[in-house]
Structure formats: structure tokens, C-alpha cells
């Protein structure tokens, strides 16, 4: 069992309904270890915003890394801004390229291969943009229409985590399963909550040694 450091993130949001705030948490310990923007989604814990986190006191084995946390936030907000702007540009372009299926001209004159290719490209770009905006909304407890104005890095909290090690005796293959028990009411819930950390350990095997050295109990 280990206790791992997370940082509370408070986001200032704005949309057509007015301004509001959203709270989520970022894995401070591994923020510097993951550079891929998609993999960085695994660092967020939106569920902790509703969890009652006990303020435990342990020896500080993990140094504070606010700069890496800030980098993760800045990367997400910048890509989200770019995606939201591009999405507004793509929508009218897509509509102008798509023929109305109810008109007779659409049945008589087929679209050119060049037009079809352009539409496929726009559809692919739009799908990727929507995926990022949706994912960024899920991890930050916001909605796709929210514009992120600013983010405040708050207090550090410790999330209790159980690391289970499975070893295949025939192949000597080792697999790690992470369970985050903070805010979890069952073993299944803890396993689901730790799914992001389990995935990080699969993608970045060197992280497991760092994790097991933190706040050992």
C-alpha cells in the first residue's frame, strides 16, 4: 500500500450560460513522466472532486513538481482552445460540401472524387477534435461548450493506492494491478478507479518502481 500525491485543480470556465468553476485532480508524481497528450488524460482524477480525502501526514519522499502539473494543464487548455476554434471553422465547411439528400440534384449529379476526399478529411479532423474536447471535458468535470479561462493549482492530497503484483509462473511475465481505494466503496470500484494508473504502468513500465517508493506504509 502506498499513498500517492495528487494536486487539486480549480478551473475558471465560461459559456453561454455564464461563468462557473470546475474541480478535478492531477497525478503530481507522474506528471513529468508522460509527454504524450493523449496519455496525459490518464493523469486526471475527476472522481476525487466528490471524494472525502483524508489529510494524511507522511514523510515527504516525493518532491513537489508543480511545474510539471502546470505543463499538463497548459497543454490541455491550449489544445482544447485550438480544437474549439477549429471546430467552429469546420462546421460551415462540412455543410457546404455535403449535398442535401432530399434534393433531386444530389441524385442526378454525383460529387467529384476531389469533393469526397475533402469531405472525408474534414470528417476525420472533426472526429479527432471532438474526441479531444469530449475527453478533456470528462477529466475536468466540465462540458464541451465550456471555455477554460484559467486554472489554479491547489492543495496536495494523498490518494491511498494498493499495488497488486501478478506473476505468470510459466513465462515469468509480471503484471501490476493498481487499486485506488480513496472514495471507493468496493473492490470493483477501487479497481475501476485505479484503471488509469494500471494503464500507465503498462505503457511506461519504469513508472512502477517510482510509484512503489512513494509514501510506503
DAZINOR-V980365 format. One record per pair of residues at least 12 apart in sequence whose ideal C-beta (glycine too) atoms are under 10 Angstrom apart, sorted by the first residue. I is the first residue (numbers start at 1). J is the second residue. If there is no record, write none. Layout:
i;j
I;J
I;J
//
This chain:
i;j
1;160
1;161
1;162
1;163
1;179
1;181
1;215
1;216
1;217
2;29
2;58
2;61
2;62
2;158
2;159
2;160
2;161
2;162
2;163
2;178
2;211
2;212
2;213
2;214
2;215
2;216
2;217
3;54
3;56
3;57
3;58
3;61
3;62
3;157
3;158
3;159
3;160
3;161
3;182
3;214
3;215
3;216
3;217
4;27
4;28
4;29
4;30
4;62
4;157
4;158
4;159
4;160
4;161
4;163
4;178
4;180
4;182
4;197
4;210
4;211
4;214
4;215
5;26
5;27
5;28
5;29
5;30
5;31
5;58
5;60
5;61
5;62
5;63
5;64
5;65
5;69
5;156
5;157
5;158
5;159
5;214
5;215
6;24
6;25
6;26
6;27
6;28
6;29
6;31
6;43
6;44
6;45
6;48
6;53
6;69
6;155
6;156
6;157
6;158
6;159
6;180
6;182
7;24
7;25
7;26
7;27
7;28
7;29
7;31
7;43
7;64
7;65
7;66
7;68
7;69
7;70
7;72
7;73
7;153
7;154
7;155
7;156
7;157
8;23
8;24
8;25
8;26
8;48
8;49
8;53
8;152
8;153
8;154
8;155
8;156
8;157
9;22
9;23
9;24
9;25
9;26
9;44
9;45
9;46
9;49
9;69
9;70
9;72
9;73
9;76
9;139
9;140
9;141
9;151
9;152
9;153
9;154
10;22
10;23
10;24
10;49
10;150
10;151
10;152
10;153
10;154
11;23
11;24
11;73
11;76
11;77
11;140
11;141
11;142
11;146
11;148
11;149
11;150
11;151
11;152
12;146
12;147
12;148
12;149
12;150
12;151
12;152
13;140
13;141
13;142
13;143
13;145
13;146
13;147
13;148
13;149
13;150
13;151
14;145
14;146
14;147
14;148
14;149
15;142
15;143
15;144
15;145
15;146
15;147
16;145
16;146
16;147
17;143
17;145
17;146
19;146
19;147
19;149
20;142
20;143
20;146
21;141
21;142
21;152
22;46
22;49
22;137
22;140
22;141
22;142
22;143
22;146
22;148
22;151
23;46
23;48
23;49
23;50
23;140
23;141
23;152
23;154
24;44
24;45
24;46
24;47
24;48
24;49
24;73
24;138
24;139
24;140
24;141
24;142
24;151
25;43
25;44
25;45
25;46
25;47
25;48
25;49
25;51
25;53
25;139
25;141
25;154
25;155
25;156
25;157
25;159
26;40
26;43
26;44
26;45
26;48
26;68
26;69
26;70
26;72
26;73
26;76
26;139
26;140
26;151
26;153
27;40
27;42
27;43
27;44
27;45
27;68
27;69
27;72
27;159
27;196
27;197
27;200
27;211
28;43
28;62
28;63
28;64
28;65
28;66
28;68
28;69
28;72
28;153
28;156
28;157
29;43
29;61
29;62
29;63
29;65
29;68
29;159
29;207
29;210
29;211
29;213
29;214
29;215
30;42
30;43
30;65
30;68
30;72
30;197
30;200
30;201
30;204
30;207
30;210
30;211
31;43
31;65
31;66
31;67
31;68
31;69
31;70
31;71
31;72
31;73
32;65
32;67
32;68
32;69
32;71
32;72
33;65
33;68
33;200
33;204
33;206
33;207
33;210
34;68
34;72
34;200
34;203
34;204
34;207
35;71
35;72
35;75
36;203
36;204
37;72
37;75
37;76
37;78
37;79
37;132
37;135
37;136
38;131
38;132
38;135
39;196
39;199
39;200
39;203
39;204
40;71
40;72
40;73
40;75
40;76
40;79
40;136
40;139
41;72
41;76
41;132
41;135
41;136
41;138
41;139
41;196
41;199
42;139
42;195
42;196
42;197
42;198
42;199
42;200
42;203
42;204
43;68
43;69
43;72
43;76
43;139
43;196
43;197
43;200
44;72
44;73
44;76
44;135
44;136
44;138
44;139
44;140
44;141
44;196
45;139
45;157
45;159
45;180
45;182
45;183
45;193
45;196
45;197
46;137
46;138
46;139
46;140
46;141
46;142
47;141
47;180
47;182
47;183
47;184
47;189
47;192
47;193
48;157
48;159
48;180
48;182
48;183
48;193
49;140
49;141
49;183
50;141
50;183
51;157
51;159
51;180
51;182
51;183
51;184
51;193
52;182
52;183
53;155
53;157
53;158
53;159
53;160
53;182
53;183
54;157
54;158
54;160
54;182
55;155
55;156
55;157
55;158
56;157
56;158
56;159
56;160
56;215
56;217
57;158
58;158
58;214
58;215
58;216
58;217
59;215
59;216
60;156
60;214
60;215
61;213
61;214
61;215
61;216
62;156
62;158
62;210
62;211
62;213
62;214
62;215
64;156
66;153
66;156
67;153
69;151
69;153
69;156
70;151
70;153
73;140
73;148
73;150
73;151
73;152
73;153
74;151
76;132
76;135
76;136
76;139
76;140
76;148
76;151
77;136
77;140
77;147
77;148
77;149
77;150
77;151
78;148
79;129
79;132
79;133
79;136
80;129
80;132
80;133
80;135
80;136
80;137
80;140
80;142
80;144
80;146
80;147
80;148
81;147
81;148
82;129
82;132
83;125
83;126
83;128
83;129
83;130
83;131
83;132
83;133
83;136
83;144
84;129
84;132
84;133
84;136
84;144
84;145
84;146
84;147
84;148
85;129
86;125
86;126
86;128
86;129
87;125
87;126
87;129
87;130
87;132
87;133
87;144
89;122
90;122
90;123
90;125
90;126
90;129
90;130
91;122
91;126
93;118
93;119
93;122
93;125
93;126
94;118
94;119
94;122
94;123
94;125
94;126
96;119
97;111
97;115
97;116
97;118
97;119
97;120
97;122
97;123
98;111
98;115
98;119
98;122
98;123
99;111
99;115
99;119
130;144
133;145
133;146
136;148
139;196
157;182
158;182
158;214
158;215
159;180
159;181
159;182
159;183
159;193
159;194
159;197
159;215
160;179
160;180
160;181
160;182
160;183
160;184
160;190
160;215
160;217
161;178
161;179
161;180
161;181
161;182
161;190
161;193
161;194
161;197
161;211
161;212
161;214
161;215
162;177
162;178
162;179
162;180
162;181
162;187
162;190
162;191
162;194
163;176
163;177
163;178
163;179
163;194
163;197
163;198
163;201
163;208
163;211
163;212
164;176
164;177
164;178
164;179
164;191
164;194
164;198
165;177
165;208
165;212
174;205
174;208
175;198
175;201
175;202
176;194
176;197
176;198
176;200
176;201
176;202
176;205
176;207
176;208
176;211
176;212
177;191
177;194
177;195
177;197
177;198
177;201
178;190
178;191
178;193
178;194
178;195
178;196
178;197
178;198
178;199
178;200
178;201
178;208
178;211
179;191
179;192
179;193
179;194
179;195
179;197
179;198
180;192
180;193
180;194
180;195
180;196
180;197
180;198
181;193
181;194
197;211
//
